[in-house]
Amino acid sequence: MLHDDPVAGHFGIHRTLARVSSRFYWAGYKETIEIWCKCCEICSARKGPTRHPRGPMKQYLVGAPLERVAIDILGPLPETKNKNKYILVITDYFSRWAESYPMPDQEAETVTRIFVSEFIARFGLPRQVHTDQGRQFESHLFRSLCQTFKMDKTRTTTSHIWTMSKF
C-alpha cells in the first residue's frame, strides 16, 4: 500500500521509509523496507543500468609557464577566404594563456608544422603536451616530434571533453 500499490507511485527507499515511519513501527522496519524496495520488480525494470565507477579525477599542479600545455582542434567551421576551416588552440596550464592558429585541415602534418613554427618558435619547448586522442595527436609524426624534443605527451581518456574550466 505504501510502495507498490497502483496509487503509491513506487517511490524509492527514502520516501517509502518516510511514509511507513509516519504510520507504523516494528523492529527492523528499515531493513525490511530497504529489501522490499530493492526486490520490487517494477522498480528494477524502470531503473537504468548501474554506472560503472570511474577512476578519481586527478589534479595536476603546475609551477611554471610552459611546464604543461594543452592542444586541441576547434572545427570544422565555415571556410574563410584563406581556405581555413579549423583552429588549433594551445593553452598553457600555468598562465592559462591561449594561442589560436587557423588551419585549412586537421592533418598531423599541418598540426605539427603549426605547433613547431608558430608556438615552439615563439615561446619555447613545453615539458609536457596534453591532447585528446585525435588521429593527428596519436600519429607517428606527432609522437616522434615529442620524442625528438623530449616532451612528455599525455592524453585524455576516451570520450572526455576537456575545456579551460577543467584545468
MOVENJO-V922904 format. One record per residue. RES is the residue in one letter. PSI is psi in whole degrees, 0 to 359 (NA if undefined). OMEGA is omega as a letter, one per 20 degrees, with the letter a starting at -180 (999 if undefined). Layout:
# MOVENJO-V922904
res=<RES,RES>
psi=<PSI,PSI>
omega=<OMEGA,OMEGA>
This chain:
# MOVENJO-V922904
res=<M,L,H,D,D,P,V,A,G,H,F,G,I,H,R,T,L,A,R,V,S,S,R,F,Y,W,A,G,Y,K,E,T,I,E,I,W,C,K,C,C,E,I,C,S,A,R,K,G,P,T,R,H,P,R,G,P,M,K,Q,Y,L,V,G,A,P,L,E,R,V,A,I,D,I,L,G,P,L,P,E,T,K,N,K,N,K,Y,I,L,V,I,T,D,Y,F,S,R,W,A,E,S,Y,P,M,P,D,Q,E,A,E,T,V,T,R,I,F,V,S,E,F,I,A,R,F,G,L,P,R,Q,V,H,T,D,Q,G,R,Q,F,E,S,H,L,F,R,S,L,C,Q,T,F,K,M,D,K,T,R,T,T,T,S,H,I,W,T,M,S,K,F>
psi=<327,354,303,18,149,331,359,327,0,51,163,189,314,316,324,318,318,319,317,315,336,346,328,168,137,159,128,25,330,314,320,315,320,315,317,315,323,331,358,120,322,316,318,322,328,337,142,177,148,141,139,135,139,162,153,146,141,140,129,114,131,150,359,155,147,17,323,130,149,139,135,166,133,129,181,144,170,140,134,176,340,11,25,135,351,161,127,121,125,125,133,128,323,305,346,25,127,136,141,141,129,146,144,331,177,34,155,321,317,313,315,316,314,319,317,308,330,315,303,322,329,319,341,181,129,155,324,140,125,125,173,190,35,152,319,330,338,1,160,322,312,322,319,328,313,321,319,315,6,45,132,127,122,165,159,163,164,141,28,130,131,142,178,328,341,348,NA>
omega=<a,r,a,r,a,r,a,r,a,r,a,a,a,a,r,r,r,r,a,a,r,a,a,r,r,a,r,a,a,r,r,a,r,r,a,a,r,a,a,a,a,r,r,a,a,a,r,r,r,a,r,a,r,r,a,r,r,r,a,a,r,a,a,r,r,r,r,r,r,r,r,a,r,r,j,r,r,a,r,r,r,r,r,r,a,r,r,a,r,a,r,a,a,a,a,r,a,r,r,a,r,r,r,r,a,r,a,r,a,a,a,a,a,r,a,a,a,a,a,r,a,a,a,a,r,r,a,r,a,a,r,a,r,a,a,a,r,a,r,a,a,r,r,r,r,r,a,a,r,r,r,a,r,a,r,r,a,r,r,r,r,a,r,a,a,r,999>
